[in-house]
Amino acid sequence: QVRLVESGGGLVQPGGSLRLSCAASGSIFAISTMGWYRQAPGKQRELVAGFTNLGSTNYAASVKGRFTISRDNAGNTVYLQMNSLKHEDTAVYYCNAVQSRVSYWGQGTQVTVSS
């Protein structure tokens, strides 16, 4: 049982930056992976960035070089630094954690990139 709460979304102009935060609470033992997904209008949910169970990172090709995933020392908060934002980045962003083969999701936070 893991609770995930995202924050940091909002409206930003193209080329701007946002940092999303995901705070994990509850039974947070043995979380194997954490990451960020997004779902844009009319599209399926996709992986944006994530940590593997070995601590390495994966990024969608569309965000490589612009987004950075990180975590605090305790490992209970994951961040997504988003730079050089584009209109195509507009989506609801979801935090995800996997524990004991069960996937947990946050409520989502809206990111809108618009002039």
RALIN-V982407 format. One record per helix or strand of 2 or more residues. SS is the DSSP state (H for helix, E for strand). FROM is the first residue (numbers start at 1). TO is the last residue. If there is no record, write none. Layout:
ss=SS from=FROM to=TO
ss=SS from=FROM to=TO
//
This chain:
ss=E from=2 to=7
ss=E from=10 to=12
ss=E from=18 to=26
ss=E from=31 to=39
ss=E from=46 to=51
ss=E from=57 to=59
ss=E from=67 to=71
ss=E from=77 to=82
ss=H from=87 to=89
ss=E from=91 to=99
ss=E from=102 to=105
ss=E from=109 to=113
//
